[in-house]
Amino acid sequence: MTYAKEALAEKLTEVYPEITKHDLILSLNFSDKKNVWVIGLKKGEHELKTYLEKKDADECMNGVKCIYLGIQIGQFVQHFEEDEAKART
């Protein structure tokens, strides 16, 4: 399946609404060398870089959630929320 990174970014924000809900900055780049999408998430000084296998990205484009990526996003959100709560106290 061939698609532009903008289309994948749009689909990821649709499948994982946490990205928009928490105003995460999403970046995508395809690594030909590793045949994976390199996904970056950023919120303030918090950053996450993870990989999405091409097969999983293809499935995501068809509306199928990638459990591994969902867990990564959930943990990222949890970590920055914990840090923000600590900063408020």
URJOPE-V170799 format. One record per backbone hydrogen bond with DSSP energy under -0.5 kcal/mol. NH is the residue of the N-H (numbers start at 0). CO is the residue of the C=O. If there is no record, write none. Layout:
# URJOPE-V170799
<<NH	CO> <NH	CO>>
This chain:
# URJOPE-V170799
<<7	3> <8	4> <9	5> <10	6> <11	7> <12	8> <13	9> <14	10> <15	11> <16	14> <18	15> <20	16> <21	17> <22	19> <23	18> <24	41> <25	23> <26	39> <28	37> <30	35> <31	29> <34	30> <35	30> <36	51> <37	28> <37	35> <38	36> <38	49> <39	26> <40	47> <41	24> <42	45> <45	42> <47	40> <49	38> <51	36> <52	50> <53	34> <56	52> <57	53> <58	54> <59	55> <60	56> <61	57> <61	58> <62	59> <63	58> <66	64> <69	65> <70	66> <71	67> <72	68> <73	69> <74	70> <75	71> <76	72> <77	73> <78	74> <79	75> <80	76> <81	77> <82	78> <83	79> <84	80> <85	81> <86	82> <87	83> <88	84> <88	85>>
